[in-house]
Amino acid sequence: MLMKLYDSTIIRATRHADGTEQGRRLDAYDRPYNQALTQLAAWPDAAILSPVTSGLPIRYLGDLPDDSIDRHAALPRRHRVAIELRNDLIAREESQSGWRNDWLRCGSGL
């Protein structure tokens, strides 16, 4: 949840983070995200869960033990897909809004 080292490189933004910061991030991001996934997975015929990431230097397939996709998709044997957006396509706020609106249009047919 709070990585300080990645691929033998210190992550500057989290190198001094402590247990209080980890708790803040759990409350602000992880717990609400997992609650939302639990609600989505309860829909009839819920089949696909999809993490959306940007700029990861490696391909993330949602296969880290006890991460959200592992808990909500892999373990219950749901189909899943990982979607990665290029950073340059979401660098500006209007680009982010465009992607958000596209996703909302796609989801409205569910």
Salt bridges, closest charged atoms under 4 A:
GLU21 OE2 - ARG24 NH2 2.82
GLU21 OE2 - ARG25 NE 2.79
ASP27 OD1 - ARG31 NH1 2.45
ASP66 OD1 - ARG71 NE 3.24
GLU84 OE1 - ARG59 NH1 3.09
ASP88 OD2 - ARG86 NH2 2.70
GLU94 OE2 - ARG92 NE 2.63
ASP102 OD1 - ARG105 NH2 2.19
